[in-house]
Amino acid sequence: MKISSLVVFFMCLYLVKGGNELIQTFVIPHSHMDVGWIYTVQESMHAYAANVYTSVTEELSKAENRRFIAVEQEFFRLWWDTVATDVQKKQVRQLVQEGRLEFIIGGQVMHDEAVTDLEDEILQMTEGHGFLYQTFGVRPQFSWQVDPFGASATTPVLFALAGFNAHLISRIDYDLKDAMQKDKKLQFVWRGSRSLKEKQEIFTHTMDQFSYCTPSYLPFSNSSGFYWNGVALFPDPPKDGVYPNMSLPVTKETVQNYAKTMVENIKQRAAWFRTNHVLWPWGCDKQFYNASVQFNNMDPLMKYINQNSKDFGVTVQYATLGEYFQAIYQSDLIWDQRGSEDFLPYSNDVYQAWTGFYASRNVLKGVARRASSLLHAAETLFVRYRISFPGGPVALDWALGQLRALRWAVSEVQHHDGITGTESPKVAEMYLQHLTQAVMGVQELVAALFLLPHNPETARGHSRDAHQALEQHVIVYNPLAWNITAIINFTVTFPTAAVYDDDGRPVPAQIQKSAESDTTYDLFFVVELGGLQDTKYLIKFCSGGSGCGWTYEATAVLFEQRRIRDSPGTGSRLLPVQNGCYELMFDRETNLLHGITNLEDRRTVKVTQDFWEYHANGDVKAGPISDNYIFSTYFSSVRAYEAVDMEIITGKIMTEIRQRFYKKESDPDYSYAVTTRVPEYSGSGLGCSRLEQTYSVGPLDLNTEVVLKTSTSLKNGRILHTDDNGYQMMKRTYRKGNNSLARNYFPMVRAAYIQDDLSRLVLLSDRAHGVSSQSNGQLEVMLHRRLWNNLPFNLNYNLTLNDTSVVRPTMWMMLSSISSTSRLHQREAVELQHRPVVMAIDKPRE
């Protein structure tokens, strides 16, 4: 690091009479600008965000000592591309070159750390960093993760490997922060990876209890303090420039009171750190849209404090985050080391466990993950296309535009009030709209890459003669770098069909009625694909079954509905379903799963799966509430159903078990369902070790949170392992104490498992969920939430999570020895994330 002349100057002010050191205060101007949350990006740009960069650019250019840090890149890029004039762009380039405007984090957004996947964290960061390097030739060197709801151990690894010099976090458990403040341990060196250790360590600063906002309380005024531009107004800025709650101006009459308040806060903070350097964030949510009034009041206040620094024992200066960390670096202290432990889950009070958002807006979490997977597939396909056919007809600029739009949309939703599901309904709809539109554009690109002729002599199309049967063509692409054998599920509207590969050879297939529709059929067929390879398949629909001899027509056996009582089934009437890896036993008395035997090690584990509900409180007068952030409950979960029916479809490619759960025995329609697919095909390369399960949950009753409970005979002692953003597995030991139920929920992004000395039960997920082990041998996954409460803030901004959707997440389950699952589960998680891309290139026709 290079130390600036400004820092050298102020270091000279350290010593005063008597040998005492002045507290050196680094005032860091910033604006926390949520890319979503309550207001859409478009609303925020109009109301305040564009004005932040316009006015900050103007005000920094007026005085060399002024500073500002810019964090999320989405608003800055929109301002740069649509608002900034050539003069303003020139000013910004000069400010960046001089180090007075500093880009922090530099990602498209300030990403969430609990429910984001590492691949998407890298995506959104490179999206922002690429813009900054191309535009200004700079790379951010410091983080500012001040608002994510807990801190993951993956994030310091990512930032260290990206070349960052320091990391900054804020939201950690309230009781832990209190202890760290008392012991002056808010700063440490974090080695977030167990394997990389010192190769990726990074100095980490934890913000104190005041977090990233300036203290707003003024003992001498009813207005908030240090927010002279007031509170942003929506939808339109006031024409007269007068905003609500503008702080009292700094005048001869008020400057002493302001200085006293500021100095007292600085000294309070200084007592929690080892050096005499204090990071004093000046700003908060939606600030600095009128930077002129901000700086014109802070300037004389800081001048007054510095003129009386000996009396106050404090100096103040505008600073960037880099200047603060430079001073810390120069202190030359030895810092405590922290290993791969994270700061999850996060609670800001004993009954305020922020573990509900792990499962909030399940649909959005699924759409975001699928969009990310499609982006990965399309980018690999496009690169392969450009290498093989540099002169191909797919226009380069158009193709890059489609990919860029999806990169933007996937990056945007990684915001800590985006994929978390903690935003207002209109913002959730904005994310979904941006993702859906971008996905459609990339699907069009993929189709073009498949279908357009690669050169004038060749074409990827297909020919027909006048007497062909009813048929359809499908292309399947493997986006992974290794060979795969997979079962493809393709929905058709005809009851009989046969599948042929590109060479006209029949492909093993199975057809059956769809689980979710009475008018469609599921056609399963086996594909074998090399890494980054695509193959075209022909589907012929047969009349009267002729010509479809290679396709097995699976038939269903329906088992009558069973009422579930408090006592479990006796296990005296068990129905086996077996493949090459497992024997699943279903209890005819309950229609529930009873046990699973791993055929390799011949160990049987008792396993039952069903749905349970937590009933949430929505009245703040009655006690703690659950909302889109927080999971809070007074009581244990209750069984969510009275009766279960079951249907088994036995096939040669797979056997499918459909279990439907009815809230009331007399209900005509089910409320929950589990569809378990057991692979049966014994062809080369197709593994039988994973059981695919798809769930149907909802719409829910109000103030209901639904979990899937998998209860086993494993002796795990309530110890759970969950992944940290898909990067590494974390051991979660059950923590006793107040509100222990909610505070023992953890994020599951890709995987979770429980184990004993002999066996491990693994769940792999296609999206993030909340997961816990509330009792010995039990693993519960929160799948869906629908909530309402009367907290005034939530009501005012429509943040009550009244989610009426039906969600259909998918998980893969494995049960085997610890050594076997250790070899498999990480690779399997990647295969679930990046399943083959299936694209119909025409409609059924004769």
Disulfide bonds with the S-S distance in Angstrom:
Cys213-Cys284 1.85
Cys542-Cys548 1.53
Cys581-Cys688 1.85
